[in-house]
Amino acid sequence: MTSTVRIAPPNSLLLVVDDPGKIDVPRIVRGRTNVAGTRSCIAIGTRSAQDGETLVSLASEDAPDEAPAFDGVLDTPRKTLSVCSVLLSPIIECKVASERTRVRVWTNHPSEPDTVRIVVSAP
């Protein structure tokens, strides 16, 4: 399963969550990485919205061979993983098998990627 969308998200930020009403948003330290996570939320910096859209894909298979920009485990008690804007409106969603999900993120640029690939799997 792979879902893909092109978007220029508000604040050039995507949030990966299980429950948008119960999240602890991590801080992204610009200049070091464009992805950061907590147990309830992964924040991903994207291309500046003024510069255009970012291609975002969410998959449960086909992880790239190179090392991800982020590799962590997200609590998913509702067994639904959503990629949202900062307005917490879902952009892409998928069902997951367990209450904890491994999430890996690849980006094509360290600060303003125009391609973001998210792959989910069992922890």
Secondary structure, 3 states (H helix, E strand, C coil): CEEEEEECCHHHEEEEECCCCCCCCCCCCCCCCCEEECCCEEEEECCCHHHCCEEEEEECCCCCCCCCCEEEEEECCCCEEEEECCCCCEEEEEECCCCEEEEEEEECCCCCCCEEEEEEECC
